[in-house]
Amino acid sequence: MPPRLDLWVAVISRKPTTGPCSSALRHNFSSPPLICSPTQQPNRCPVPPPSTTSPRRHLSSTPTLLKRSGKHEPRAADAVPTEKPKDDDPFDFSDLEEGIQKALERLKDGLGRLRAGGRFNPEVLEMLRVMLRKGEAAETVRLGDLAQVLPKGGRTVVVLVGEEEHIKPISRTILASPHSLNPIPSPTNPFELHVAIPPPTKESRMQVLAAASKAGETAAHTVQEARGRQQKKLRAMKLARKAGPDALRKAGEKMEKVVQKGSAEVKKVVEGARRVLEQG
C-alpha cells in the first residue's frame, strides 16, 4: 500500500531538533527520503546504516618504502679496490718469477736433448733436409715429414720410410750428413733403415759438455734480463712517487733474493746435466 502523502508532507515540513530521522536527513541531502510507516511515530523511524545510505570513499596512497643502505653495503662509487694494480705494487714479482721459470724450462729442454744422445740425438736425423727433385724444380723436405725416426735400443736408430720413392733420397741424405752415419736396409722390410750410432769420442763428449755450458749461460742471461725489467719497474715507481723509500728498499732486497734463487737453480740443473754427460 503506497504511503500517505499527508504523512510525507508532515515529515518534510516539520523542523526536527532531535531523533534518529533528523540526524539521517542532516547526514546526506542526496539520500532517498526516509518514509515512516503509518504505524510508527515520525521520531522513531528506523534509520539504515550509514554504509547503505551514503557510502564514503577514502582516497589514500601508500608511500613507497626504500631500502635503507646498511653499513656493510657501500655504494659502487665508494667501493675501494682490494688489490693494487701491478704497476703500483712494489712487491709484485709475478713478471720476474715468470721470466725465471721460462728460462729454466728452456734450459731443461735443451739439456734433455743432450742427455738423449748429444749430437746423435734422433731429432738430429729428423731435422735433415731431403732433396726430392733436382735441377730448377729442386725441392727439399724435412726428413721427419717423410719418415719416422725411432730409437731401437742401444745405439741403433730405425728410420721407417712411408713411400718407396723416398727410400733412396733419405739414404743419400743420411750418408751425406756430417754425423758419420751409414743407413742399412732391413733384410725383412725394405721401408726400414737401420742406422748405427757410433760411440761418443772424447771430442764429441767435449762438444756436448760445451753445449751444456752454453745453455746454462743463456739461461743465466735470461734471468738477469728479467731482473733488469723488475729493477726498471721499481725505478719508475720511485720517480712517480707511487711507493715510499722504505717500501722500495724492501722490495729491492726481496727482488735480489728471488734472482739469487733462480740463478742457483740454473747452476744446479747445469751441473747435474754435466755429470750425466761425462758418465755417458
Summary of the structure (lengths in Angstrom):
residues: 280
radius of gyration: 51.6
end to end distance: 136.1
largest distance: 149.1
contacts: 693
relative contact order: 0.11
helix: 53%
strand: 11%
